[in-house]
Every structure is written in C-alpha cells, then in structure tokens.
Amino acid sequence: MTASVLNIRILSPERILFQGPVTTLGLPGVMGYMTLLPGHAEMVAQLDAGLLAMTVNGKAEPSLFISGGFVDVSSTGVTVMADVIENISEIDRERVKKALARADERLSGNKSIELDVPRALSAKKRAEHRLELTGAGKPAH
C-alpha cells in the first residue's frame, strides 16, 4: 500500500517550523523546482533560495521562504533543513531592500570594500527572492 501523506519536518537552527503530514511539498532545488508526493523515492538534494509550498488534504498552507539547504527524503519521512526559513508574512521588506542595496554595492566594483563575490551574489539572490515573495520586487531568476 502506498502512503497517502508525506511526514515532514522543516528545521532551521533556531526552531522546528513545521512538523506533520502533508499531501504535497514543493521545494526550490538547485537543479530546479521539485514537487514531492507520497511514495517519493529516497534521496538527498541541495536546495536553493526560494519558495517552499505545501498542501494538506488539498488545502494550500502558508508558503515559506528558505535560504537554501538540504532535503532528505527517506522511508520514514522528509526533513527540510535550511539556515533561514521564514513565513512570507514575517519578511521585513525594508530590511531586505537594504540587504539588496548592500549586495549591489559590493558587486558594483567599489574597490574600498574587500569583496567575497560568492557571498555577495548569494546575499543578492536571497534578497531578490524575498522581495519577489512579498510582492515588492522583480521576479527572481
């Protein structure tokens, strides 16, 4: 008999954001967006920044922003682990706009700032996704 739900845990270093059964789980994988359904094959995958969406009994739950991380799908359930996981309603748009401006400044070639390019690009990508998810920004790439 095939399972009718996915038992999931969504974890950040600070808290368990969600734990329970869902019927679908959508995640931003580094190779593209993925949807997990009950009975999904076991796997471990790296996640990108973006939207985590889930349904419970056909009803969409509030979506979450994740900063990237990993998903572990096993025979006992699904665990999502990310450094940052936020309810969309918790995102502070002004703080995100400032983070985006700082990342853009770092990437603009200002020689007075020691540049960690991968970190600046990652910060910019996270900020763009957060703004997009709150309806205040341009679509993410």
N, C-alpha and C positions, 0 to 999 in steps of 0.2 A: 504494500500500500504506500502510495506517495504522500508525503507530508503536505498539508494544506496551508501551512504558515511557515515563515522563517522566524526562528527565535533569535532576536538580535540584541546586541549591547553596543551602545555608542558611547565611547570613552574619550575624555580629554585628561590631561594630567591633573586637573582640578576636580573633576566630577564625572559621574555617570549621568549623561544627558538623557538617555532613554534606555529602557530595558523592557522587552516584551515581544509578543508575537506581531508580525506584520505580514501582509499578503504580497507586497512588492517593495523593493528597495532600489532606488536609483542613485548612482554614485558617479562622480567625475573621475574616471580612471585616467592615468597619464596617456594611455593609448586611445582614449575616447570615452564617452559616457556609457555606462553599463547599467542594465537593469537585472537585478537578481530576483528570481522567482523560487517558490518552494521546490525542493528537489535539485537545486543547482549543484553542479559538480564542485568538489572541493578545490580550493585554490587560495593563493595569497597574491594580492595585487597591490601595486602602489597607486595611491590616489593623488589627484591634482586638486588645486583650489577650485571651489565651485559649489554647486547646489547639491545637497543631499535631500532626496524626496522619498517619502514612504506612504503606503496606503495600508489601512487596517480595515478589513471587511469592506473593501470598495470605497472607503472614505479617505480622502487625502488628509494627512496630518500636516501640521505647520512645517514648512521646509526649514532646513538648517544650512548655514554656511560652514564649510570646512576648509581649512587652510592647506589640505593635503594630508598625507599619512598613509595608512595601510588598511586593507580589509582582509580578514581571514575568514574564509568560508570552510567550515568543517561539518562532519556528520552531526555534531551536537549543536551547531548554531553559527551565527555570523557575528563577528566582532569588528567594529569600525574603530580605529584608533587615529586620533589627529591631535596636533599641538593646539589648534584653535578650532572650537566648534561653537557657533553662536546661533541662537534663534534670530531670524531675519529682523524681528521687531527689536532686538537688543543692539543692533548695529547703530553706532553713533556716526551719522553722515558727516558731520563737521570734522570729527577726528580722522575719519577715513580720507576726506578731501585733503587734510593737512599731510597725512602719510603719503598720499599720491604726489602731492607737490614736492615733498622731500625726496622721494624716489626720482621724480623727473629732474630735480635739481642735481642730484648725484649723477644721473645719467647724461646730463647736458654737457659734461666735459669740464666742469668747474675744477680747475687744477688745484685749488686750495683745499679740496676735500680728498682725503685718501679714499679711493674707490674700490669697493668689493662688488664687482659687476654682477655676479650671480645673486648675491643678496639683494642688491638694488632692483634687479629685474623681478625677483620673487616678490619683494615688497610691492612693487608696482602692479604686478599681476593680481595679488591678493586684494589690493585696494580697488582695482578696476572691477573685480568680481563682486566685492561688497557693494560698491555703488550701483552696479547693474542690478543686483538682487533687491536693493531697496528702491529701485525705480528712479535713482538720481544720477545715473551715469550712462556712459556709452556701453553698447554690448561688448562683452568680453570676447577675446579671440579664442 
